[in-house]
């Protein structure tokens, strides 16, 4: 063992394991659970969960549609301004 006057820093090691999240798989498992609960007789809870899932899906589509419409309107306004500035 050699004598050292300065301590050399070493790399730190971590035990990190990344977690993968699959939203479709989560929704599928919720639907399966709801179907099993429906068979056991807890119909109200299963219905409530189905309605929540349906609402989440339609809310995402609604926001995408609104965003696309807004983008088209912006392009139309820019094209109109471009036409007015350069051709009139």
N, C-alpha and C positions, 0 to 999 in steps of 0.2 A: 504494500500500500504506500503510495507516494504522498508526501506532504504537499498540501496546497494552501496557499494564502488567500485565494479568492474562491468563493463558492460559485460554481457554474450553474445557472438556472436550468432546470429540466422541464420538458413539456408536461403539462398537466393532462391527466387521463380522465375522461368522463364516461360514465355508463349510460349514454343516451340511446334510447331506442325510439325512433320516430313512430308516430301513430298515424295510420291511414284512415281517413273518414270517407265513407261511401254513402252519400245521401240517398241514392236510389235503394241501396240495400237496407238502410234504416227504415225507409218508408214501406218497403216490402215486408219487413219484419213486423212493423206496426199493423199492417193490413192483416197479416197472418194471425197476429195476436187478437185483433178485433174479431176476426172470423171465428176463432176458437171461443172467445167470450160470448159471441152471439149464439153459438151452439149451446153454451152452458146456461144461457138465460139472462145474461146481463146485457140486454138489448139496448137500453138507453145509453150506456157508456160506449158501446160499440158504435152506435149511430152518431154520437157526439164526436168521437174520434174521426169517423169517416167524413163528417161534415167539415171538421177542421182541416183535414188533409186536402179536401176538395177546394176549400177556400184558399189555402196556401198556393195551390197550383194555379187557380184562376187569378189570384192577385199578382203572381209573377208574370203571367201572360199579359195581363192588363197593363202593367207598368212598362213592359217591353213595347207593347203596341203604342202607348202614349209617347214613349221615347222616340220611336220611329216616326210617328206623325210630327212631332216637334222638329226632328231633324229634317224632314221633307219641307216643312214650312220655312225653316231657316234657309235651306238651299234655294227655294223659290224666291224668297225676299232678296237674297244675295244676287241671284241671277237677274232679277228685276232692277235692282240698283245698278248692277254692272251695265245692263242695257241702257238705262237712263243716262248714266254718266258718259258712256263712250259712243252711243249711237244717236242721241237726241241733242 
